[in-house]
Amino acid sequence: MHLVFFEPRIPGNTGSAIRLVAGTGATLHLVEPLGFDLSEAKLRRAGLDYHDLAHVVVHPDLDALLAQLPGRVLAFTTQATRWYTDVTYRDDDVLLFGPEPTGLPEHVLTHPRITEQVRIPMVPGRRSMNLTNAAAVACYEAWRQQGFPGGA
């Protein structure tokens, strides 16, 4: 499974995502520009000692990322009408999340490689979830549907 943060801006969220992918066996893909340096203390602190256990790949842009990943691309956005739980996930799916606090821009949401837009339901009137919390919800649902391969 591939978890993608498009132009992430908050180092602590990316550090938490490093822990997430280390625990699930997913790969974290970061699409530049990043709003921080990967050696930043906040990122290292949030990732604790999981950096060596996680697979993290940095891509110069969205097209470079998509050229390497042939699977379906599911864009997570509050604008979508379909819930993330209505998707039957595959092991090569790309779960794409936008930057804090704006989410995915229109040119990404309309990119021809986007297979589908999905949302995580929330109480009306709420703007969005924390980026890594949303990624964890989606990642674990996809992993659960696959039977938690490699999990113990």
Contacts in CASP RR format, 6 or more apart in sequence:
PFRMAT RR
TARGET T0000
AUTHOR 0000-0000-0000
METHOD contacts of the structure
MODEL  1
MHLVFFEPRIPGNTGSAIRLVAGTGATLHLVEPLGFDLSEAKLRRAGLDY
HDLAHVVVHPDLDALLAQLPGRVLAFTTQATRWYTDVTYRDDDVLLFGPE
PTGLPEHVLTHPRITEQVRIPMVPGRRSMNLTNAAAVACYEAWRQQGFPG
GA
1 24 0 8 1.000
1 25 0 8 1.000
1 26 0 8 1.000
1 27 0 8 1.000
1 89 0 8 1.000
1 91 0 8 1.000
1 92 0 8 1.000
1 93 0 8 1.000
1 95 0 8 1.000
1 139 0 8 1.000
1 142 0 8 1.000
1 143 0 8 1.000
1 146 0 8 1.000
2 26 0 8 1.000
2 27 0 8 1.000
2 29 0 8 1.000
2 69 0 8 1.000
2 71 0 8 1.000
2 92 0 8 1.000
2 93 0 8 1.000
2 94 0 8 1.000
2 95 0 8 1.000
3 17 0 8 1.000
3 20 0 8 1.000
3 21 0 8 1.000
3 26 0 8 1.000
3 27 0 8 1.000
3 28 0 8 1.000
3 29 0 8 1.000
3 95 0 8 1.000
3 97 0 8 1.000
3 135 0 8 1.000
3 139 0 8 1.000
4 28 0 8 1.000
4 29 0 8 1.000
4 30 0 8 1.000
4 31 0 8 1.000
4 65 0 8 1.000
4 94 0 8 1.000
4 95 0 8 1.000
4 96 0 8 1.000
4 97 0 8 1.000
5 13 0 8 1.000
5 14 0 8 1.000
5 17 0 8 1.000
5 28 0 8 1.000
5 29 0 8 1.000
5 30 0 8 1.000
5 31 0 8 1.000
5 97 0 8 1.000
5 98 0 8 1.000
5 99 0 8 1.000
5 131 0 8 1.000
5 135 0 8 1.000
6 31 0 8 1.000
6 62 0 8 1.000
6 96 0 8 1.000
6 97 0 8 1.000
6 98 0 8 1.000
6 99 0 8 1.000
6 104 0 8 1.000
6 108 0 8 1.000
7 31 0 8 1.000
7 32 0 8 1.000
7 33 0 8 1.000
7 34 0 8 1.000
7 35 0 8 1.000
7 98 0 8 1.000
7 99 0 8 1.000
8 14 0 8 1.000
8 30 0 8 1.000
8 34 0 8 1.000
8 35 0 8 1.000
8 36 0 8 1.000
8 98 0 8 1.000
8 99 0 8 1.000
8 100 0 8 1.000
8 131 0 8 1.000
9 34 0 8 1.000
9 35 0 8 1.000
9 36 0 8 1.000
9 99 0 8 1.000
9 100 0 8 1.000
10 35 0 8 1.000
10 36 0 8 1.000
10 100 0 8 1.000
10 131 0 8 1.000
11 35 0 8 1.000
11 36 0 8 1.000
11 40 0 8 1.000
11 42 0 8 1.000
11 43 0 8 1.000
11 46 0 8 1.000
12 42 0 8 1.000
12 43 0 8 1.000
12 45 0 8 1.000
12 46 0 8 1.000
12 47 0 8 1.000
12 132 0 8 1.000
13 46 0 8 1.000
13 100 0 8 1.000
13 130 0 8 1.000
13 131 0 8 1.000
13 132 0 8 1.000
14 28 0 8 1.000
14 30 0 8 1.000
14 34 0 8 1.000
14 36 0 8 1.000
14 43 0 8 1.000
14 46 0 8 1.000
14 132 0 8 1.000
15 43 0 8 1.000
15 44 0 8 1.000
15 46 0 8 1.000
15 47 0 8 1.000
15 132 0 8 1.000
16 46 0 8 1.000
16 47 0 8 1.000
16 132 0 8 1.000
17 28 0 8 1.000
17 131 0 8 1.000
17 132 0 8 1.000
17 135 0 8 1.000
18 28 0 8 1.000
18 43 0 8 1.000
18 46 0 8 1.000
18 47 0 8 1.000
18 50 0 8 1.000
18 51 0 8 1.000
18 54 0 8 1.000
18 56 0 8 1.000
19 46 0 8 1.000
19 47 0 8 1.000
19 48 0 8 1.000
19 50 0 8 1.000
19 54 0 8 1.000
20 26 0 8 1.000
20 28 0 8 1.000
20 132 0 8 1.000
20 135 0 8 1.000
20 136 0 8 1.000
20 139 0 8 1.000
21 27 0 8 1.000
21 28 0 8 1.000
21 54 0 8 1.000
21 55 0 8 1.000
21 56 0 8 1.000
21 139 0 8 1.000
22 50 0 8 1.000
22 53 0 8 1.000
22 54 0 8 1.000
23 50 0 8 1.000
23 53 0 8 1.000
24 139 0 8 1.000
24 140 0 8 1.000
24 143 0 8 1.000
25 55 0 8 1.000
25 150 0 8 1.000
26 55 0 8 1.000
26 139 0 8 1.000
26 143 0 8 1.000
27 55 0 8 1.000
27 56 0 8 1.000
27 57 0 8 1.000
28 54 0 8 1.000
28 55 0 8 1.000
28 56 0 8 1.000
28 57 0 8 1.000
29 56 0 8 1.000
29 57 0 8 1.000
29 58 0 8 1.000
29 59 0 8 1.000
29 65 0 8 1.000
29 69 0 8 1.000
29 94 0 8 1.000
30 56 0 8 1.000
30 57 0 8 1.000
30 58 0 8 1.000
30 59 0 8 1.000
31 59 0 8 1.000
31 61 0 8 1.000
31 62 0 8 1.000
31 65 0 8 1.000
32 58 0 8 1.000
32 59 0 8 1.000
32 60 0 8 1.000
32 61 0 8 1.000
34 58 0 8 1.000
36 42 0 8 1.000
36 43 0 8 1.000
38 58 0 8 1.000
44 51 0 8 1.000
59 65 0 8 1.000
59 68 0 8 1.000
62 108 0 8 1.000
62 111 0 8 1.000
66 73 0 8 1.000
66 94 0 8 1.000
66 111 0 8 1.000
66 113 0 8 1.000
69 92 0 8 1.000
69 94 0 8 1.000
70 92 0 8 1.000
71 90 0 8 1.000
71 92 0 8 1.000
71 93 0 8 1.000
71 94 0 8 1.000
72 90 0 8 1.000
72 92 0 8 1.000
72 93 0 8 1.000
72 94 0 8 1.000
72 115 0 8 1.000
72 116 0 8 1.000
73 93 0 8 1.000
73 94 0 8 1.000
73 96 0 8 1.000
73 111 0 8 1.000
73 113 0 8 1.000
73 114 0 8 1.000
73 115 0 8 1.000
74 84 0 8 1.000
74 87 0 8 1.000
74 93 0 8 1.000
74 94 0 8 1.000
74 95 0 8 1.000
74 96 0 8 1.000
74 115 0 8 1.000
74 116 0 8 1.000
74 117 0 8 1.000
74 118 0 8 1.000
75 96 0 8 1.000
75 104 0 8 1.000
75 108 0 8 1.000
75 109 0 8 1.000
75 114 0 8 1.000
75 116 0 8 1.000
75 117 0 8 1.000
75 118 0 8 1.000
76 84 0 8 1.000
76 95 0 8 1.000
76 96 0 8 1.000
76 97 0 8 1.000
76 98 0 8 1.000
76 104 0 8 1.000
76 117 0 8 1.000
76 118 0 8 1.000
76 119 0 8 1.000
76 120 0 8 1.000
76 134 0 8 1.000
76 135 0 8 1.000
76 138 0 8 1.000
77 103 0 8 1.000
77 104 0 8 1.000
77 109 0 8 1.000
77 117 0 8 1.000
77 118 0 8 1.000
77 119 0 8 1.000
78 103 0 8 1.000
78 119 0 8 1.000
78 122 0 8 1.000
78 127 0 8 1.000
78 128 0 8 1.000
79 109 0 8 1.000
79 117 0 8 1.000
79 119 0 8 1.000
80 116 0 8 1.000
80 117 0 8 1.000
80 118 0 8 1.000
80 119 0 8 1.000
81 119 0 8 1.000
82 116 0 8 1.000
82 117 0 8 1.000
82 118 0 8 1.000
82 119 0 8 1.000
83 118 0 8 1.000
83 119 0 8 1.000
83 120 0 8 1.000
83 121 0 8 1.000
84 118 0 8 1.000
84 119 0 8 1.000
84 120 0 8 1.000
84 137 0 8 1.000
84 138 0 8 1.000
84 141 0 8 1.000
85 141 0 8 1.000
86 118 0 8 1.000
87 116 0 8 1.000
87 118 0 8 1.000
87 142 0 8 1.000
88 145 0 8 1.000
89 141 0 8 1.000
89 142 0 8 1.000
89 145 0 8 1.000
89 146 0 8 1.000
91 146 0 8 1.000
91 149 0 8 1.000
93 142 0 8 1.000
95 135 0 8 1.000
95 138 0 8 1.000
95 139 0 8 1.000
95 142 0 8 1.000
96 104 0 8 1.000
96 108 0 8 1.000
96 114 0 8 1.000
97 103 0 8 1.000
97 104 0 8 1.000
97 131 0 8 1.000
97 134 0 8 1.000
97 135 0 8 1.000
97 138 0 8 1.000
98 104 0 8 1.000
98 108 0 8 1.000
98 131 0 8 1.000
99 131 0 8 1.000
100 130 0 8 1.000
100 131 0 8 1.000
101 127 0 8 1.000
101 128 0 8 1.000
103 128 0 8 1.000
108 114 0 8 1.000
109 117 0 8 1.000
120 129 0 8 1.000
120 134 0 8 1.000
120 137 0 8 1.000
120 138 0 8 1.000
122 128 0 8 1.000
122 129 0 8 1.000
128 134 0 8 1.000
129 137 0 8 1.000
143 149 0 8 1.000
END
